[in-house]
């Protein structure tokens, strides 16, 4: 089975509002999760640019996380997290996706699948097109680990 991470973005209808809903879906042979969070469109656009980094390394992995914390800044909880890092020296990349319910963060899933640089480059192109409103979704394809 092919594993996949799918992102879509619902822009606000208010032209002065930078926040929209980033919908996240992950599917592997063992886990399927859906969720999302309110994210500034500029952050998603920057995420696409960060995916052009080569190579990702264990010391400098690709990590994007969005979440919430208490009003005093304490107790940060990740609602949506995406990490990409190499598990070996052969060009493989592990994608780790974490999705939590933004109302009850005890309800969450984490999935891992394997991809490669060609797939991440294609995902970055699709993500840029998504943020330019030329696509409805961006998909990172991979394979199950194990």
N, C-alpha and C positions, 0 to 999 in steps of 0.2 A: 504494500500500500504506500502511496505517496503521502508524505506529511506536508502540511502547509500552514502558513501564517497569512491571514488576510486582514488588511486594514482598509477602512473606509472613513471618510470624514464628512460630517454634516456641518457646513458653515452656518454661522448665525445670519439671520435675515437683517439684523441691525448692522449697517456699514461701520459703525463706531465700536462694535464689539469684536475683539480679537479672538474670543473663545468659541469653539465649536466642539461637537461630540466626536471623539476618536473612537470608533467601534473596532474591536479587536476580536478575532476568532482564530483559534489554533486547533488543528486536528492532526492526531497521530493515530497509530494503531491502538494505543492504550488510553489516550485521553482526548476529549473534545471539550473546549471551553469557549465561552462567549462573554463579552463584557465590554466595558469602555469607560471613558472618563473625559471630563471637560479639559481641553488642551488648547493653548494658543496656536493658531495656524502657523505662526512664525517658527515655533518649536518643531513642528512636524516637517516644515520645509528644511530647517537646519539638520534634522535627523537624516534626511535624504542626502544632504551634502556630506555628512560624516561617514556615510556608507561607502564613499569613494576612497576611504583610507585603505592603504595596502602596505604591508600586511597587517591584519589584526594580530595581536600578540597576547599571551597570558598577562603580561605586565600592562598592556594597553588595549583591553578588549573594547568592543563596541557596547556601550551600555546607555540605554534610555529608560528613564523611570518617571512616572507621573503618579502623584498621590496627594494625600492630605495629611494635615497635622492639627494639633490643638491650636487654639488661638494664641497661645504663648510660644508656639514654634516647637513644642516638644512632641514626642511620640509620633514621628513621621511613619505613615503607613503607605506602602506602595500599592497602588490600585492596578496599574498597568506597567509592566516591566518587560523589556526586551534586551537580551544580551547575546552577543555573538563573539565566540572565541575559538581559537584552534585547539582541538584535543590532541593533535599529533603534528608531525612535521611533513605530512603528505598533501597539504592543501585542503584538508577537510575543515569544516567549521561547524561547531555545535551552536544551535540556536536554542536559547532558554527563554521561554515565555511564561510570565506570571500574570494571572488575571484574578483580581479579587472583586467581590461585590462592593461597590462604593457605599452602600448603606450598612452592610454587615460584613466587615473584612474577615471574619472567621470563615466565611464561605469563599473558597478560592481554589484555583487549580494551578499547577505548574507542569509544563510539558517541555520535553527536550527532543529535538530532531537534528539530523545532520544535513548540511548543505555544502555549497562550495562558493568560490569567488565569482564564478560566472552567474550563478543564481542570485547572489547578493547584488551584483552589478545590475542585473535585469530588474530586481526589486527596487533599487534606487531610482532607475529610470521611470518605473511605474509609479513610484511614490511622488516623484517630481511632477509627473503628469496628473496625478490625483490632486495635488495641491494647486495645480494650474487649472483645475476643473475640466480636464480633458479625459479623465477616466473616472469610473465609479468606485474602483478598488485597486489596491496594489497587493500582489500575492508573491510571497517568498516560498518557493517549492524546495522540498528536500526529501529525505528518506528517513525511515524509522531507524533508531539506534538499537542495536542488539543482535 
